[in-house]
Amino acid sequence: MEHNGLRRVSSSPHIRAEHTIASIMLEVIIALVPAGAVAVYFFGWRALLIMAVTVASSVAWEWVYNRIAKKPQTIGDLSAVVTGLLLAFNLPVTVPVLIPIIGSFLAIVLVKQFFGGIGANFLNPALAARAILMVSWVGYMTGSAFSAAVRGVEMVAATTSATTAATGAVDAVTAATPLAMAGNYSLVQLFVGQCAGSLGEVSKLALLVGGIYLIVRRIISWKVPVLMIATVFVAKWISSGSVNDALYAILSGGLFLGAFFMATDYATSPVTSTGRIIMGVGCGVLTFVIRELSPMPEGVSYAILIMNLAVPLIDRYTKPRVYGEVKRHA
């Protein structure tokens, strides 16, 4: 930016002029469409209802907060839409409609706006909201409330299997947790999405398509998602001695969703190349450790949130050295 012949240089991250916040968010929305479409196909039209309610309430909460705080309206930058979609993708299809509304309040108002709005939050809003919902309504977020719609696939180890008009699904299956049931599915089923799980995490194929789209469009760097997934794969391969177990580890749960769409969030991920490597490997290691050594079957959300807290420290120690800089003496 030039003013009176002087060039102003802002601090990182530097975004190319052709990109605006709204255009970046639109690209993310486009990348999420395949996973959303698969969710509607496998889970039925109630999946679309959950997504619509979560997105609408996220936008509404942002509008209300800005109005009360007398701040400029920011709903046009589409960041609330992306947060709503990501939160919906982390919810089971059977969740009561009130839960997405509460979750969107937590994500938009508590995590995002209370800390200064977009770019100022130190945690991923959707993941932080999911973590709060998880400890507040365990029955709705996991356990018997978890359902998966499977077309033409017989479930052999589900606790309940029934056709339900409520979800519009062909086959609704409940189980202890989606990740714990991974062994009941083939690798192909896990890859395409014929398995239990939250709305947006089941189809790794759809998430991979969306993630590659963002990488090709240079919206995200490949380092964080690729290294996160690869770290989980290698760690599981070493610990189990089985490539098959390692494949199950990366195709189960929300690893692909977290790696491509959560760990790469601009505000809560490192800005340096080295920092992104540390972020990806760190998220992968923590995911593996939480899955293996804690009572919780899934560790993706907590791994990313923990690494979010470490991002300022990572950026501090990985920033490039400025040559010619004169140090101040006390």
Protein Blocks (a to p, Z undefined) as FASTA:
>chain_A
ZZehiacddddddddfkbcfklmmmmmmmmmmmmmmmmmmmnojmlmmmmmmmmmmmmmm
mmmmmmmnopacfklnommmmmmmmmmmmpcfklcfklmmmmmmmmmmmmmmmnnpahia
cbdfklmmmmmmmmmmmmlmgmjllccddehiacfkbfbdcddfklopabdcddfbfklm
mmmpcfklmmnopacddfklmpmmlmmmmmmmmmmnomacfklmmmmmmmmmmmmmmmno
paklmmmmmmgcjllmmmmmmmmomklccfbfklmmmmmmmmmmmmmmmmmmmmbfbfkl
mmmmmmmmmmmmmmmmmcccdehiacddZZ
